Amino acid sequence: MKFHIITIFSDQLEKSLKYGVIGKALETNTIELNLIDPRKFSDNDYGSIDDKPYGGGPGMVMQCEPVLSSIEEAKEQAEKDTLTVFLTPQGEQFTQKHAQKFSKYKDIIIVSARYEGLDERIIQLTDNSMELSIGDYVLSGGEIPSAVIVDSVSRLIPGVLGDAESANKDSFSLGLLEHPHYTRPENVRGEIVPEVLLSGDHQAIEKWRIKKSLIKTFEKRPDLLDKIELSEDQKTLLNNYKKELKE
């Protein structure tokens, strides 16, 4: 898969993605980055691509033509009708479902804004596009959100993780938080690994993991339970836990 990212800080983005499994995936070309700097389409000798907002106000706004030209260059190198993602505060919340959907694409274009944001006409003039946000907080630019999307999507692409099953069991992949994890030694300052994990009984271990996943979600992110349809076995496990709390 190729990520076409429009950014004025390509070095920052590259450095943040060169480590761990994502860095290895880039080295082996399992995933690719095509970083396009809109400043090369600037209409002035200084390479600036921002200007004061009409109507007044603080900050600067990214101009239309340099960004639109960058998107057009990306589209020339991508499959026809490739999706363009604008990272904006008003965009819908990026979730694991988005990552799963994007991981099926061969190309995706991501526009990483800076300053006060983009001239609105950039979005209006771009076909097959959507707006995304990674959260309700303010960042200095779109490079970090871009890296978040590249990382989360890449994990779902075959060959990126050593064990493909790992991505399927990550938190949010099935709509629930992941169960607790333990490793050696068995005893750490009096805290013991749950006995079932040492039993070798894979059926019992799987049931324990499902129950703990449900409990963790119920305790820490109950809102997630409203968004998924639990199986009858999951409902029974969760209801039994709720009964235990009342006793």
Helices and strands as residue ranges (DSSP letters): E 2-6, H 10-16, H 20-27, E 32-36, G 38-41, E 50-51, E 61-62, H 64-76, E 84-93, H 96-102, E 107-111, H 120-124, E 129-133, H 143-154, H 164-169, E 187-188, E 191-192, G 195-198, H 202-220, G 222-227, H 232-246
